[in-house]
């Protein structure tokens, strides 16, 4: 019985721990990249439902519109408990994609393009809830490792398309419509399974925390490498149904493998507590309510609520110090947020535009379709590496040398501008391949850095809303750089080619440009814009240099942890231990309790 009770207690401790919460968040993020899957099933929508190009553009518009309602998801996260937010995300995901699947299976009358677009938009909206709440809770549970956490979480989002595709091929190898069904079911199950796991957790602050994250990182690298190899093999060899099933099974095993780390870490912590007969708990102050003294009585707090709400708009331009909790409007109208806006515009806008035209550039260079498809797949994997590595790199530089995160952003934007120049001059030997790696890595690297900067400058009180507000910059940047600029220049180059061939441009539908000159002007200008973004980021680093030289995470540290605190090693790992005064006080309390008994 004692053994059974011990196992039960350990199991209860396991699911309540923040490492299990991190594991659940990683799986949720694996199902939060529905936007990246659209290109894989859009052709199925067009061929099955018989939509023309104009109708498909309308559906794409609905999909993109879902990104603009992301800020409402952030507002919901501010007021609703995490399980409610995840439940909303699960409902949106299942309803949106199951209706899309029902339509392509002809189980309902053929919907109009706007109806299908609405279904896709509903399904694509779900990450606005699941993605946001998982990120915010993880940052609040690991505030002193937020760069690493954001990189790891966002990296898993980048693998969504590859993961879902492998699972779909294992179940419906000969039916592309099955991808939509898997997209409806797979993320929904994860949202519901970890609905009550994603929450703020009171847990130990460990000096070996970064080492544990590195172990998670290594396991996700194995997953990314496996997906990359499988993806390439599928394009160059004939793969049987059994091969797809085995591949899908391996993906599931690799997804569950981090659970072994969670069990090991909780077992070590449990053993340490048993060894010392003390329970070390660190309470993170992750909200403004926790950070303020609780001296005032409840009636007095209620009396002050109206005045604080009235002063909300009056204090928009009376902002607190960097690192303190800002209101939503204070953050939005700050000069720091303006810097972030321009950095994002120059970085995301140019990178996403190049990514969108990658296939067309390969076509212009007369590359084989299979090769272009393989390179595009590899860009997604490099995007994952960029997200994860930049999170770890910026965190290490910050911890060791107090280097502002925007310095890393500056380096990435410079590398991105070099990659864009290589795209502009693809006749250089190997330029197309080197540029693809550079673009994928640098584009992914910008994501966790910008999100970490926002959390550090403006606090975590309204991080859910500010997170989604900043992510609105991406579709805006893509619209300006892509739709209004690059596509226009490409169309002009294509018309020049048609005229050079002696044809009437008016008689040619959807003219295509061929040759290395097609994107030379547009990508050269994009490279210049990216470099300007690097200069802005460098200026931003200078502006925030003094802030990053200070102790950013002082308010998150335990009240019990002081300079004279000691540390203890257990099974090769290092864990925080109370100072001698706290130990004596705890032992005295335990002795008094025993005497009373």
C-alpha positions as CSV (number, residue, x, y, z in Angstrom):
1,X,0.0,0.0,0.0
2,X,2.8,2.4,0.8
3,X,4.3,1.8,-2.6
4,X,1.0,2.5,-4.3
5,X,0.5,5.6,-2.2
6,X,4.0,6.8,-3.1
7,X,3.3,6.2,-6.8
8,X,0.0,8.1,-6.5
9,X,1.6,11.0,-4.7
10,X,4.4,11.2,-7.3
11,X,1.9,11.0,-10.1
12,X,-0.1,13.9,-8.6
13,X,3.1,15.9,-8.1
14,X,4.1,15.1,-11.7
15,X,1.0,16.5,-13.3
16,X,1.0,19.5,-11.0
17,X,4.6,20.4,-11.7
18,X,5.7,23.2,-14.1
19,X,7.8,20.8,-16.2
20,X,4.7,18.8,-17.0
21,X,3.0,22.0,-17.8
22,X,5.9,22.9,-20.2
23,X,5.5,19.4,-21.8
24,X,1.8,20.1,-22.3
25,X,2.4,23.5,-23.7
26,X,4.9,22.1,-26.2
27,X,2.3,19.6,-27.5
28,X,-0.3,22.4,-27.7
29,X,2.1,24.5,-29.7
30,X,2.6,21.5,-32.1
31,X,-1.1,21.9,-33.0
32,X,-1.1,25.7,-33.2
33,X,0.4,26.3,-36.6
34,X,-2.8,25.9,-38.7
35,X,-1.7,28.9,-40.8
36,X,1.3,27.0,-42.1
37,X,-0.9,24.0,-43.2
38,X,-3.2,26.1,-45.5
39,X,-0.8,25.8,-48.5
40,X,-1.0,22.0,-48.2
41,X,-4.8,21.7,-48.5
42,X,-5.7,24.8,-50.5
43,X,-5.3,22.8,-53.8
44,X,-7.7,20.2,-52.4
45,X,-10.3,22.9,-51.8
46,X,-9.8,24.3,-55.3
47,X,-10.0,21.0,-57.2
48,X,-12.7,19.3,-55.0
49,X,-15.1,22.3,-54.8
50,X,-14.3,23.7,-58.2
51,X,-13.3,27.2,-57.1
52,X,-11.6,29.5,-59.6
53,X,-8.6,31.7,-58.8
54,X,-10.7,34.7,-57.7
55,X,-12.7,32.5,-55.3
56,X,-9.5,31.1,-53.9
57,X,-8.1,34.6,-53.3
58,X,-11.3,35.3,-51.3
59,X,-10.7,32.2,-49.2
60,X,-7.1,33.3,-48.6
61,X,-8.4,36.7,-47.6
62,X,-10.6,35.1,-44.9
63,X,-7.6,33.1,-43.7
64,X,-5.4,36.2,-43.4
65,X,-8.3,38.1,-41.7
66,X,-8.2,35.6,-38.9
67,X,-4.8,36.9,-38.0
68,X,-6.2,40.4,-37.5
69,X,-8.6,39.2,-34.8
70,X,-5.7,37.9,-32.8
71,X,-5.9,40.8,-30.4
72,X,-9.3,39.7,-29.3
73,X,-7.8,36.4,-28.3
74,X,-5.3,38.2,-26.2
75,X,-8.1,40.2,-24.4
76,X,-9.9,36.9,-23.6
77,X,-6.7,35.5,-22.1
78,X,-6.5,38.5,-19.8
79,X,-9.9,37.9,-18.2
80,X,-10.6,34.1,-18.6
81,X,-8.9,31.2,-16.9
82,X,-6.5,29.2,-19.1
83,X,-8.8,26.2,-19.4
84,X,-11.6,28.4,-20.8
85,X,-9.2,29.9,-23.3
86,X,-8.1,26.4,-24.5
87,X,-11.7,25.2,-24.6
88,X,-12.5,28.1,-26.9
89,X,-9.5,27.3,-29.1
90,X,-10.6,23.6,-29.3
91,X,-14.1,24.6,-30.3
92,X,-12.9,27.0,-33.0
93,X,-10.4,24.5,-34.4
94,X,-12.8,21.6,-34.5
95,X,-15.8,23.5,-35.9
96,X,-13.8,25.3,-38.5
97,X,-11.9,22.4,-40.0
98,X,-14.6,19.7,-39.5
99,X,-17.0,21.9,-41.6
100,X,-14.2,22.3,-44.2
101,X,-13.8,18.6,-44.3
102,X,-17.5,17.9,-44.5
103,X,-17.6,20.3,-47.5
104,X,-14.7,18.7,-49.4
105,X,-16.3,15.2,-48.7
106,X,-19.5,16.5,-50.4
107,X,-21.6,15.6,-47.3
108,X,-23.2,19.0,-47.6
109,X,-24.2,21.1,-50.7
110,X,-21.2,22.9,-52.3
111,X,-20.7,26.0,-50.1
112,X,-20.0,29.4,-51.7
113,X,-16.4,30.6,-51.5
114,X,-17.2,33.0,-48.7
115,X,-18.7,30.2,-46.6
116,X,-15.6,28.0,-47.1
117,X,-13.5,31.0,-46.3
118,X,-15.5,31.5,-43.1
119,X,-14.9,27.9,-42.1
120,X,-11.1,28.2,-42.7
121,X,-11.0,31.5,-40.8
122,X,-12.8,30.0,-37.8
123,X,-10.3,27.1,-37.7
124,X,-7.3,29.4,-38.3
125,X,-8.4,31.6,-35.4
126,X,-7.9,28.9,-32.8
127,X,-4.2,29.5,-32.4
128,X,-5.0,33.0,-31.3
129,X,-6.3,31.4,-28.1
130,X,-4.2,28.3,-27.7
131,X,-0.9,29.7,-28.8
132,X,-1.3,32.9,-26.7
133,X,-2.3,31.2,-23.4
134,X,0.4,28.6,-23.7
135,X,3.1,31.2,-24.4
136,X,2.0,33.6,-21.6
137,X,1.7,30.9,-18.9
138,X,5.1,29.4,-19.8
139,X,6.7,32.9,-19.6
140,X,5.0,33.5,-16.2
141,X,6.2,30.1,-14.9
142,X,9.8,30.6,-16.2
143,X,10.2,34.4,-16.1
144,X,14.0,34.2,-15.8
145,X,14.3,32.0,-18.9
146,X,11.8,33.6,-21.1
147,X,14.0,33.9,-24.2
148,X,14.6,30.1,-24.1
149,X,11.0,29.4,-23.4
150,X,9.7,31.6,-26.3
151,X,12.3,30.1,-28.7
152,X,11.3,26.5,-27.8
153,X,7.6,27.2,-28.0
154,X,7.7,29.1,-31.2
155,X,10.0,26.5,-32.7
156,X,7.4,23.8,-32.1
157,X,4.8,25.9,-33.9
158,X,7.1,26.0,-36.9
159,X,7.1,22.2,-37.0
160,X,3.3,21.9,-37.0
161,X,2.9,21.5,-40.8
162,X,5.5,18.7,-40.9
163,X,4.1,16.9,-37.9
164,X,0.5,17.0,-39.0
165,X,1.4,15.9,-42.5
166,X,3.3,12.8,-41.3
167,X,0.3,11.8,-39.1
168,X,-2.1,12.4,-41.9
169,X,0.0,10.3,-44.3
170,X,0.1,7.5,-41.8
171,X,-3.8,7.4,-41.6
172,X,-4.9,8.6,-45.0
173,X,-2.0,7.9,-47.4
174,X,-4.0,8.2,-50.6
175,X,-6.6,10.8,-49.7
176,X,-5.3,14.4,-49.4
177,X,-8.7,15.4,-47.9
178,X,-7.7,13.5,-44.8
179,X,-5.2,16.3,-44.0
180,X,-8.2,18.5,-43.2
181,X,-9.7,15.9,-40.9
182,X,-6.4,15.4,-39.1
183,X,-6.1,19.1,-38.7
184,X,-9.5,19.2,-37.1
185,X,-8.9,16.4,-34.6
186,X,-5.2,16.3,-33.8
187,X,-4.8,19.8,-32.3
188,X,-8.2,19.7,-30.6
189,X,-7.3,16.5,-28.7
190,X,-4.1,18.2,-27.4
191,X,-6.0,21.3,-26.4
192,X,-8.6,19.3,-24.4
193,X,-6.0,16.8,-23.0
194,X,-3.9,19.6,-21.4
195,X,-6.8,22.0,-20.7
196,X,-6.3,21.9,-16.9
197,X,-2.5,21.5,-17.1
198,X,-1.7,24.9,-18.5
199,X,-1.8,27.2,-15.5
200,X,0.5,29.2,-13.3
201,X,2.5,26.8,-11.1
202,X,4.2,27.4,-7.8
203,X,7.5,25.5,-8.1
204,X,11.2,25.4,-7.3
205,X,13.6,27.8,-9.0
206,X,16.6,25.7,-10.0
207,X,20.0,27.0,-10.9
208,X,20.1,24.0,-13.4
209,X,17.0,25.3,-15.2
210,X,18.8,26.2,-18.4
211,X,20.4,22.8,-18.5
212,X,17.0,21.2,-18.4
213,X,15.8,23.4,-21.2
214,X,18.8,22.3,-23.2
215,X,17.7,18.7,-22.8
216,X,14.3,19.6,-24.2
217,X,16.0,21.4,-27.0
218,X,18.1,18.4,-27.9
219,X,15.0,16.2,-28.1
220,X,13.2,18.7,-30.4
221,X,16.3,18.8,-32.6
222,X,16.0,15.0,-33.0
223,X,12.3,15.5,-34.0
224,X,13.2,18.2,-36.5
225,X,16.0,16.2,-38.1
226,X,13.7,13.2,-38.4
227,X,11.0,15.3,-40.1
228,X,13.6,16.8,-42.5
229,X,15.0,13.4,-43.5
230,X,11.6,11.8,-44.0
231,X,10.4,14.8,-46.0
232,X,13.4,14.6,-48.4
233,X,13.1,10.8,-48.7
234,X,9.4,11.1,-49.7
235,X,10.3,13.4,-52.6
236,X,13.0,11.2,-54.0
237,X,12.0,7.6,-53.4
238,X,8.7,5.6,-53.5
239,X,7.2,5.3,-50.0
240,X,4.7,2.6,-49.1
241,X,1.7,2.8,-46.8
242,X,3.6,0.8,-44.2
243,X,6.4,3.3,-44.4
244,X,4.0,6.1,-43.7
245,X,2.5,4.3,-40.7
246,X,6.0,3.7,-39.2
247,X,6.9,7.3,-39.8
248,X,3.8,8.5,-38.1
249,X,4.4,6.2,-35.1
250,X,8.0,7.6,-34.8
251,X,6.6,11.1,-34.8
252,X,4.3,10.2,-31.9
253,X,7.2,8.6,-30.0
254,X,9.4,11.6,-30.5
255,X,6.6,13.9,-29.4
256,X,6.1,12.0,-26.1
257,X,9.9,11.5,-25.5
258,X,10.2,14.8,-23.5
259,X,7.9,13.2,-20.9
260,X,10.9,11.1,-19.8
261,X,12.7,14.4,-18.9
262,X,9.7,15.6,-17.0
263,X,9.5,12.4,-15.0
264,X,13.3,12.4,-14.3
265,X,13.3,16.1,-13.2
266,X,10.3,15.7,-10.9
267,X,11.9,12.5,-9.4
268,X,15.1,14.3,-8.7
269,X,13.2,17.2,-7.0
270,X,11.1,14.8,-5.0
271,X,14.2,12.9,-3.9
272,X,15.9,16.2,-2.9
273,X,12.9,17.2,-0.8
274,X,12.7,13.7,0.9
275,X,16.5,13.9,1.6
276,X,16.2,17.3,3.3
277,X,12.7,16.8,4.8
278,X,11.9,20.2,3.7
279,X,9.7,21.5,0.9
280,X,11.3,24.2,-1.1
281,X,8.9,26.3,-2.9
282,X,9.4,29.5,-4.8
283,X,6.5,31.8,-5.4
284,X,6.9,33.8,-8.6
285,X,5.3,37.2,-8.6
286,X,3.8,37.3,-12.0
287,X,1.0,39.8,-11.5
288,X,0.7,43.3,-10.4
289,X,-1.6,42.3,-7.5
290,X,1.1,39.9,-6.2
291,X,3.8,42.5,-6.5
292,X,2.0,45.2,-4.5
293,X,1.8,45.1,-0.6
294,X,-1.5,43.6,0.6
295,X,-1.8,46.1,3.5
296,X,-5.0,47.7,2.4
297,X,-8.3,46.0,3.2
298,X,-10.7,44.7,0.6
299,X,-13.3,47.5,1.0
300,X,-10.5,50.0,0.4
301,X,-9.4,48.2,-2.7
302,X,-12.9,48.3,-4.0
303,X,-13.1,51.9,-3.3
304,X,-10.0,52.6,-5.4
305,X,-11.1,50.6,-8.4
306,X,-13.2,53.3,-10.1
307,X,-10.4,55.9,-9.7
308,X,-7.8,53.5,-11.3
309,X,-10.2,52.9,-14.3
310,X,-10.8,56.6,-14.7
311,X,-7.0,57.3,-14.7
312,X,-6.3,54.7,-17.3
313,X,-6.7,57.1,-20.2
314,X,-5.3,60.0,-18.3
315,X,-2.0,58.2,-17.7
316,X,-1.4,56.9,-21.2
317,X,1.6,59.2,-21.6
318,X,2.7,58.9,-17.9
319,X,4.4,55.6,-18.4
320,X,6.1,53.6,-15.6
321,X,9.7,52.6,-15.8
322,X,10.9,50.0,-18.3
323,X,10.3,46.5,-16.9
324,X,7.3,47.6,-14.8
325,X,3.8,46.6,-15.8
326,X,2.4,48.9,-18.4
327,X,-1.3,49.3,-19.3
328,X,-2.2,48.2,-22.8
329,X,-2.5,51.8,-24.1
330,X,0.7,52.9,-22.3
331,X,2.6,50.2,-24.1
332,X,0.9,50.7,-27.5
333,X,1.7,54.5,-27.5
334,X,5.3,54.2,-26.2
335,X,8.4,55.1,-28.2
336,X,9.8,51.6,-27.5
337,X,6.8,50.0,-29.2
338,X,7.3,52.3,-32.2
339,X,10.9,51.0,-32.5
340,X,9.6,47.4,-32.3
341,X,7.0,48.2,-35.0
342,X,9.7,49.5,-37.5
343,X,12.0,46.6,-36.7
344,X,9.2,44.1,-37.3
345,X,8.2,45.9,-40.5
346,X,11.7,45.8,-41.9
347,X,12.4,42.3,-40.6
348,X,9.3,40.2,-41.0
349,X,8.0,42.1,-44.0
350,X,11.1,41.5,-46.1
351,X,11.6,37.9,-44.9
352,X,8.0,36.8,-45.3
353,X,7.9,38.3,-48.7
354,X,11.0,36.4,-49.8
355,X,9.6,33.2,-48.4
356,X,6.3,33.7,-50.3
357,X,8.2,34.1,-53.6
358,X,10.7,31.3,-53.0
359,X,8.9,28.8,-55.3
360,X,8.3,31.4,-58.0
361,X,12.0,32.3,-57.9
362,X,12.9,28.7,-58.4
363,X,10.5,28.6,-61.3
364,X,12.1,31.7,-62.8
365,X,15.5,30.0,-62.5
366,X,14.2,26.9,-64.2
367,X,14.9,24.7,-61.2
368,X,13.2,21.3,-61.0
369,X,9.9,21.4,-59.2
370,X,10.9,18.5,-56.9
371,X,14.1,20.4,-55.9
372,X,12.2,23.6,-55.2
373,X,9.7,21.7,-53.1
374,X,12.5,20.1,-51.1
375,X,14.2,23.4,-50.5
376,X,10.9,25.0,-49.4
377,X,10.5,22.2,-46.9
378,X,14.0,22.7,-45.6
379,X,13.4,26.4,-45.2
380,X,10.6,25.5,-42.6
381,X,13.1,23.3,-40.7
382,X,15.7,26.1,-40.7
383,X,13.0,28.4,-39.5
384,X,12.6,26.2,-36.5
385,X,16.3,26.2,-35.8
386,X,16.4,30.0,-36.0
387,X,13.6,30.3,-33.5
388,X,15.2,27.9,-31.0
389,X,18.8,29.0,-31.3
390,X,18.0,32.7,-31.1
391,X,16.1,32.2,-27.9
392,X,19.0,30.4,-26.3
393,X,21.7,32.7,-27.7
394,X,20.0,35.9,-26.6
395,X,19.4,34.4,-23.2
396,X,23.0,33.4,-22.8
397,X,24.3,36.8,-23.9
398,X,22.0,38.5,-21.6
399,X,22.9,36.4,-18.6
400,X,26.7,36.5,-19.1
401,X,27.4,39.9,-20.6
402,X,24.1,41.9,-20.2
403,X,23.9,42.2,-24.0
404,X,20.5,43.7,-25.1
405,X,18.4,41.2,-27.1
406,X,18.0,43.7,-30.0
407,X,21.8,43.2,-30.7
408,X,21.0,39.6,-31.7
409,X,18.1,41.0,-33.8
410,X,20.5,43.4,-35.5
411,X,22.8,40.5,-36.4
412,X,19.9,38.5,-37.8
413,X,18.7,41.4,-39.9
414,X,22.1,41.9,-41.4
415,X,22.3,38.2,-42.3
416,X,18.9,38.4,-43.7
417,X,19.8,41.3,-45.9
418,X,22.8,39.3,-47.2
419,X,20.5,36.4,-48.0
420,X,18.1,38.7,-49.9
421,X,21.0,40.0,-51.9
422,X,21.9,36.5,-52.9
423,X,18.3,36.0,-54.0
424,X,18.6,39.2,-56.1
425,X,21.7,37.8,-57.8
426,X,21.0,34.0,-58.1
427,X,23.5,33.5,-60.9
428,X,26.2,33.4,-58.2
429,X,27.1,29.7,-57.8
430,X,25.2,28.3,-54.8
431,X,23.4,31.5,-54.1
432,X,19.9,30.0,-54.2
433,X,20.7,27.3,-51.7
434,X,22.8,29.5,-49.3
435,X,20.1,32.1,-49.4
436,X,17.3,29.6,-48.5
437,X,19.2,28.5,-45.4
438,X,20.0,32.1,-44.4
439,X,16.4,33.2,-44.9
440,X,14.8,30.4,-43.0
441,X,17.1,30.7,-40.1
442,X,17.0,34.5,-39.7
443,X,13.3,34.8,-40.3
444,X,12.7,32.3,-37.5
445,X,15.2,33.9,-35.2
446,X,13.4,37.2,-35.1
447,X,10.2,35.8,-33.6
448,X,11.2,34.9,-30.0
449,X,13.6,37.9,-29.7
450,X,10.8,40.5,-30.3
451,X,8.3,38.7,-28.1
452,X,10.9,38.5,-25.3
453,X,11.7,42.2,-25.6
454,X,8.0,43.1,-25.3
455,X,7.7,41.0,-22.1
456,X,10.8,42.6,-20.6
457,X,10.0,46.2,-21.4
458,X,6.3,46.3,-20.7
459,X,5.8,43.6,-18.0
460,X,3.7,40.5,-17.9
461,X,0.4,41.9,-16.6
462,X,-1.1,42.5,-20.1
463,X,1.4,40.3,-22.0
464,X,-1.3,38.3,-23.7
465,X,-2.8,41.3,-25.4
466,X,0.6,43.0,-26.2
467,X,1.8,39.7,-27.6
468,X,-1.0,39.5,-30.1
469,X,-0.9,43.2,-30.8
470,X,2.8,42.9,-31.9
471,X,2.0,39.8,-34.0
472,X,-0.5,42.0,-36.0
473,X,2.6,43.7,-37.5
474,X,3.4,40.6,-39.6
475,X,0.4,40.5,-41.9
476,X,0.6,44.3,-42.2
477,X,4.3,44.1,-43.2
478,X,3.5,41.3,-45.6
479,X,0.8,43.3,-47.3
480,X,3.0,46.3,-47.8
481,X,6.1,44.5,-48.9
482,X,4.5,41.7,-50.9
483,X,1.2,42.7,-52.3
484,X,1.9,46.4,-52.9
485,X,5.5,46.1,-53.8
486,X,7.2,42.8,-54.9
487,X,4.2,41.4,-56.8
488,X,3.8,44.7,-58.7
489,X,7.4,44.7,-59.8
490,X,7.3,41.0,-60.7
491,X,4.2,41.7,-62.9
492,X,6.1,44.5,-64.7
493,X,9.1,42.2,-65.3
494,X,6.8,39.5,-66.6
495,X,5.2,41.9,-69.0
496,X,8.6,43.0,-70.3
497,X,9.4,39.4,-71.0
498,X,6.2,38.9,-72.9
499,X,6.9,42.0,-75.0
500,X,10.5,40.8,-75.6
501,X,9.0,37.6,-77.0
502,X,6.9,39.7,-79.5
503,X,3.6,38.9,-77.9
504,X,0.7,41.1,-76.9
505,X,0.6,41.3,-73.0
506,X,-3.2,41.9,-73.2
507,X,-3.6,38.4,-74.8
508,X,-1.4,36.6,-72.2
509,X,-3.2,35.5,-69.0
510,X,-1.0,35.4,-65.9
511,X,2.3,36.2,-67.6
512,X,5.4,34.4,-66.1
513,X,8.9,35.9,-65.8
514,X,11.9,33.7,-66.5
515,X,15.5,34.5,-65.7
516,X,17.7,35.8,-62.9
517,X,16.5,39.3,-63.5
518,X,12.9,38.7,-62.4
519,X,13.5,39.6,-58.7
520,X,16.7,41.5,-58.9
521,X,15.2,45.0,-58.3
522,X,12.6,44.0,-55.8
523,X,14.9,41.8,-53.7
524,X,17.7,44.4,-53.8
525,X,15.3,46.9,-52.3
526,X,14.1,44.4,-49.8
527,X,17.7,43.8,-48.8
528,X,18.2,47.5,-48.3
529,X,15.0,47.7,-46.1
530,X,16.2,44.8,-44.0
531,X,19.6,46.6,-43.5
532,X,17.7,49.7,-42.5
533,X,15.8,47.5,-39.9
534,X,19.2,46.4,-38.6
535,X,20.3,50.0,-38.1
536,X,17.0,50.8,-36.3
537,X,17.5,47.7,-34.1
538,X,21.1,48.8,-33.3
539,X,19.8,52.2,-32.2
540,X,17.1,50.4,-30.1
541,X,19.9,48.4,-28.4
542,X,21.7,51.6,-27.6
543,X,18.4,53.1,-26.2
544,X,17.8,50.1,-23.9
545,X,21.4,49.4,-23.0
546,X,21.2,50.8,-19.4
547,X,17.9,48.9,-18.8
548,X,19.5,45.5,-19.8
549,X,22.6,46.3,-17.6
550,X,20.3,46.2,-14.6
551,X,18.7,43.2,-12.8
552,X,15.7,42.5,-15.1
553,X,14.3,39.6,-13.1
554,X,14.8,40.9,-9.6
555,X,11.1,41.1,-8.9
556,X,10.6,37.4,-9.9
557,X,13.1,36.0,-7.5
558,X,12.0,34.3,-4.3
559,X,11.6,36.4,-1.2
560,X,13.4,33.6,0.8
561,X,16.4,33.6,-1.5
562,X,19.2,35.9,-0.4
563,X,22.9,36.3,-0.9
564,X,23.7,33.9,2.0
565,X,21.6,31.2,0.6
566,X,23.3,27.9,0.0
567,X,22.9,25.3,-2.8
568,X,22.8,21.6,-2.7
569,X,23.9,19.0,-5.3
570,X,21.7,15.9,-5.8
571,X,22.5,13.2,-8.4
572,X,24.8,15.6,-10.2
573,X,22.3,18.5,-10.4
574,X,22.3,21.7,-8.5
575,X,19.2,23.0,-6.7
576,X,18.3,25.9,-4.5
577,X,18.3,25.5,-0.8
578,X,17.1,27.7,2.0
579,X,19.6,29.9,3.9
580,X,20.5,28.8,7.4
581,X,18.1,31.2,9.1
582,X,15.2,29.8,7.0
583,X,16.3,26.3,7.8
584,X,16.4,27.0,11.6
585,X,13.0,28.7,11.4
586,X,11.6,25.7,9.5
587,X,13.1,23.2,11.9
588,X,11.8,25.2,14.9
589,X,8.3,25.2,13.4
590,X,8.5,21.4,12.8
591,X,9.6,20.8,16.3
592,X,6.8,22.9,17.8
593,X,4.4,21.0,15.7
594,X,5.7,17.7,16.9
595,X,5.6,18.9,20.6
596,X,2.0,19.9,20.2
597,X,1.2,16.5,18.9
